[in-house]
Amino acid sequence: MVQLLYKLKIRSTDSSEVLLKVIKNPVTQYFPAGAHKFGTSVTGELVNINEFAEPLPDEPVVFAVGAHAHGPAHADWVEKTLALSQYGCSASVILGRIMNAFEAKWNIL
């Protein structure tokens, strides 16, 4: 991660492929056209993410995930804020729940 802070990107050790890089604002310029944009917060609308993801059309979806246990991820482009648990959870737990729901939706084993 130090490499990301200093060089604003992380390259693969065995090739010149860029694995991660810092992008400039506004981040919305990188979103696919027509993407549905959701935020996460313990104070959002409580949903079962599996039931929420299943009926979504096969269109791009963007999630703003922050420190769920510390409040909402503030992003002015969010259309709807969801709570994936009634308890405060770490961002890694919320990301895991989102990934699992879409894996189930798309039958990824």
Phi and psi in degrees as a GROMACS rama.xvg file:
@    title "Ramachandran Plot"
@    xaxis  label "Phi"
@    yaxis  label "Psi"
@TYPE xy
-61.5454  -38.7066  VAL-2
-59.6755  -38.46  GLN-3
-64.0791  -40.5992  LEU-4
-66.8511  -39.7902  LEU-5
-84.6978  -42.5463  TYR-6
-104.66  -4.59971  LYS-7
63.5312  15.675  LEU-8
-160.962  158.264  LYS-9
-121.434  126.064  ILE-10
-103.619  155.428  ARG-11
-64.7332  147.05  SER-12
-75.0722  -24.777  THR-13
-107.444  5.70656  ASP-14
-156.383  178.785  SER-15
-93.2075  11.6125  SER-16
-65.4786  133.104  GLU-17
-84.3084  122.548  VAL-18
-93.7021  -32.7934  LEU-19
-153.223  137.066  LEU-20
-146.952  154.048  LYS-21
-80.4954  134.245  VAL-22
-110.846  157.708  ILE-23
-86.3529  151  LYS-24
-73.5801  155.19  ASN-25
-79.3067  136.363  PRO-26
-66.9185  -21.7403  VAL-27
-62.1615  -21.0658  THR-28
-67.9291  -16.9133  GLN-29
-95.0579  -7.54461  TYR-30
-76.4149  145.476  PHE-31
-65.2439  149.068  PRO-32
-61.6188  135.904  ALA-33
77.9123  11.7092  GLY-34
-68.0429  139.456  ALA-35
-81.488  134.199  HIS-36
-119.192  119.982  LYS-37
-123.273  147.418  PHE-38
-111.775  166.11  GLY-39
-123.566  141.123  THR-40
-163.264  146.289  SER-41
-65.8525  -18.674  VAL-42
-96.0251  2.28971  THR-43
-76.3943  -172.785  GLY-44
-70.6573  119.5  GLU-45
-69.8913  121.921  LEU-46
-134.176  152.41  VAL-47
-85.0195  112.737  ASN-48
-61.3625  -30.8029  ILE-49
-65.803  -44.4117  ASN-50
-70.7404  -30.8279  GLU-51
-71.0399  -43.2681  PHE-52
-73.911  -33.8937  ALA-53
-54.718  -50.726  GLU-54
-81.3109  -4.60789  PRO-55
-61.1954  137.923  LEU-56
-66.6388  159.455  PRO-57
-77.2301  70.047  ASP-58
-125.285  161.947  GLU-59
-60.5213  143.071  PRO-60
-131.181  137.62  VAL-61
-123.545  134.752  VAL-62
-118.949  135.379  PHE-63
-100.228  110.488  ALA-64
-116.715  123.647  VAL-65
-119.355  -154.553  GLY-66
-78.5129  87.2329  ALA-67
-51.3917  -34.7015  HIS-68
-73.3068  -17.152  ALA-69
-108.771  7.45677  HIS-70
122.097  -175.287  GLY-71
-74.266  155.271  PRO-72
-81.3613  112.211  ALA-73
-79.4359  113.543  HIS-74
-144.45  125.7  ALA-75
-72.1468  -11.5259  ASP-76
-92.4197  -2.70816  TRP-77
-69.6173  130.597  VAL-78
-85.0599  -34.955  GLU-79
-150.38  140.339  LYS-80
-105.803  128.27  THR-81
-114.613  147.307  LEU-82
-109.417  123.155  ALA-83
-95.9714  0.738076  LEU-84
-159.611  151.437  SER-85
-80.8704  -4.15462  GLN-86
-111.866  153.828  TYR-87
-67.2464  129.796  GLY-88
-127.366  157.346  CYS-89
-72.4313  159.395  SER-90
-60.1342  -35.5723  ALA-91
-65.0937  -35.8147  SER-92
-66.9988  -44.6286  VAL-93
-63.3364  -43.2387  ILE-94
-62.348  -39.9906  LEU-95
-61.6374  -42.1924  GLY-96
-63.7509  -42.1788  ARG-97
-63.5833  -47.2716  ILE-98
-61.7943  -43.9238  MET-99
-61.7946  -40.2349  ASN-100
-63.8614  -42.4447  ALA-101
-76.2462  -29.7248  PHE-102
-61.9165  -43.1825  GLU-103
-65.7976  -42.2914  ALA-104
-59.8373  -40.7172  LYS-105
-96.0929  8.85832  TRP-106
55.273  44.5115  ASN-107
-90.9148  123.707  ILE-108
